[in-house]
Amino acid sequence: MDDRYAINAAKTALREGYNSADVEQILSVFADGFTDMTAGLPTFFGVDAKTILRAKLEGLFRDYEVDLTPIIVDIAIAENLAVEYGWHELTIRPKAGGPPEVRRTRYSEIWNRDSNLAWHIVFVMDNADQEPELVEELLFKLKAEPGAL
C-alpha cells in the first residue's frame, strides 16, 4: 500500500474514532511509546502519554458529542518516518445541552512505520490556531509596536 494512502487511512480511523466516541480506535493510531506535547498541558512520554490520552478521551466523550475534522496540509515521508501537519477542527456539543463549541488547533505529527508496515503516531504537538493575517499587516504592526508579539 502506498505510504501516503496508509497514513491517510490511519488519519481516517482517528477521525472516525472521535466521531463515534471510540477510545480504543483512537488509541490504536498512536504508538505505545509516543510523545504528547499538547498545548496547555505538560509533556507526556511513552506509557504515560497513552494513559493520559485515554483519560482525556473518556472525559471528553462522557460530557460531549464530538466531531473531528482533520485538515491535512502535507505529509512528508522518508523511509519509515513521516511528518504530517495541518489543522484539527474539533466540534464539541455538550450532552447536557447548550451551544456547540469549535476548537481549531494547528498540529504537527511524526509517524513511524512498524515492523508490520503499519503507521502510528509517535509524536504530536499542537497549539491554538490564530486568525490569518497578511504579511503586510503583520509587518506594519511590528514596526508600530515591536514588542506586540
C-alpha positions as CSV (number, residue, x, y, z in Angstrom):
1,M,0.0,0.0,0.0
2,D,1.2,3.5,-0.8
3,D,2.6,5.2,2.4
4,R,0.7,8.4,1.9
5,Y,-2.5,6.4,1.4
6,A,-1.8,4.3,4.5
7,I,-1.2,7.4,6.7
8,N,-4.4,9.0,5.4
9,A,-6.3,5.7,6.2
10,A,-4.9,5.8,9.7
11,K,-5.9,9.5,10.0
12,T,-9.4,8.5,8.8
13,A,-9.5,5.9,11.6
14,L,-8.5,8.6,14.1
15,R,-11.3,10.9,12.8
16,E,-13.9,8.1,12.9
17,G,-12.8,7.2,16.4
18,Y,-13.5,10.7,17.6
19,N,-16.8,10.9,15.7
20,S,-18.0,7.6,17.1
21,A,-16.5,8.2,20.6
22,D,-14.4,5.0,20.2
23,V,-11.4,5.4,22.6
24,E,-9.8,2.2,21.5
25,Q,-9.9,3.1,17.9
26,I,-8.2,6.4,18.6
27,L,-5.6,4.9,20.8
28,S,-4.8,2.3,18.1
29,V,-3.5,5.1,15.8
30,F,-0.8,6.0,18.4
31,A,2.4,4.1,19.1
32,D,2.6,2.5,22.5
33,G,5.5,4.8,23.3
34,F,4.5,8.2,21.8
35,T,5.3,11.7,23.0
36,D,2.5,14.1,23.6
37,M,3.2,17.9,23.5
38,T,-0.4,19.1,23.5
39,A,-0.8,22.8,24.2
40,G,-1.6,23.8,27.7
41,L,-0.5,20.5,29.3
42,P,2.8,19.1,30.5
43,T,4.6,16.8,28.0
44,F,4.0,13.1,28.4
45,F,6.1,10.3,27.1
46,G,5.6,6.6,26.5
47,V,3.1,4.7,28.5
48,D,2.2,7.8,30.4
49,A,1.2,9.6,27.2
50,K,-1.3,6.9,26.3
51,T,-2.7,6.7,29.9
52,I,-3.3,10.5,29.9
53,L,-4.8,10.4,26.4
54,R,-7.2,7.7,27.4
55,A,-8.3,9.7,30.5
56,K,-8.8,12.9,28.4
57,L,-10.8,11.0,25.8
58,E,-13.0,9.2,28.3
59,G,-13.8,12.6,30.0
60,L,-14.4,14.3,26.7
61,F,-16.8,11.6,25.4
62,R,-18.6,11.3,28.8
63,D,-19.6,15.0,28.6
64,Y,-19.7,15.8,24.9
65,E,-20.6,14.6,21.4
66,V,-17.6,15.2,19.2
67,D,-16.8,15.7,15.6
68,L,-13.2,15.9,14.4
69,T,-12.3,17.4,11.0
70,P,-8.6,17.0,10.2
71,I,-7.3,19.3,7.6
72,I,-4.0,17.9,6.3
73,V,-1.6,20.4,4.7
74,D,1.1,17.9,3.8
75,I,2.7,14.6,4.6
76,A,6.5,14.3,4.1
77,I,7.7,10.7,4.1
78,A,11.3,9.5,4.5
79,E,11.5,5.7,4.6
80,N,10.0,4.6,8.0
81,L,9.3,8.2,9.3
82,A,6.7,10.7,8.1
83,V,5.8,14.2,9.2
84,E,2.3,15.4,8.8
85,Y,0.9,18.9,9.7
86,G,-2.3,20.9,9.3
87,W,-5.3,21.8,11.4
88,H,-7.7,19.9,13.6
89,E,-11.2,21.3,14.0
90,L,-13.0,19.7,16.9
91,T,-16.7,20.5,17.3
92,I,-18.0,19.6,20.8
93,R,-21.6,19.6,21.7
94,P,-22.5,19.3,25.5
95,K,-24.6,16.3,26.2
96,A,-26.4,18.3,28.9
97,G,-27.4,20.8,26.2
98,G,-26.1,24.2,25.1
99,P,-24.4,25.6,22.1
100,P,-21.6,23.7,20.3
101,E,-18.0,24.9,20.5
102,V,-15.5,24.7,17.7
103,R,-11.8,24.3,18.7
104,R,-9.3,24.7,15.9
105,T,-5.6,23.8,16.5
106,R,-2.5,23.7,14.4
107,Y,-0.8,20.4,14.7
108,S,2.3,18.5,13.7
109,E,2.6,14.7,14.0
110,I,5.5,12.4,13.4
111,W,4.5,8.9,12.2
112,N,6.6,5.7,12.3
113,R,6.1,2.6,10.3
114,D,6.3,-0.5,12.5
115,S,7.6,-4.0,11.6
116,N,4.2,-4.9,10.3
117,L,4.3,-1.9,7.9
118,A,1.5,-0.1,9.8
119,W,1.9,3.6,10.5
120,H,1.4,5.0,14.1
121,I,1.8,8.5,15.6
122,V,5.0,8.7,17.7
123,F,5.0,12.4,18.4
124,V,2.2,15.0,18.4
125,M,2.4,18.8,19.1
126,D,-0.4,21.3,18.7
127,N,-1.4,24.8,19.7
128,A,-4.4,27.1,19.3
129,D,-4.8,28.4,15.7
130,Q,-4.5,32.1,15.1
131,E,-6.5,34.3,12.8
132,P,-4.8,34.6,9.5
133,E,-3.0,37.9,8.8
134,L,-1.5,39.3,5.7
135,V,2.3,39.6,5.9
136,E,2.0,43.4,5.2
137,E,-0.4,43.9,8.1
138,L,1.8,41.9,10.5
139,L,4.9,43.9,9.4
140,F,3.1,47.2,10.0
141,K,2.1,46.1,13.5
142,L,5.7,45.1,14.3
143,K,7.0,48.4,13.1
144,A,4.4,50.3,15.1
145,E,4.9,48.3,18.2
146,P,8.0,46.0,18.1
147,G,7.0,44.1,21.3
148,A,3.5,43.4,20.1
149,L,4.2,39.7,19.5
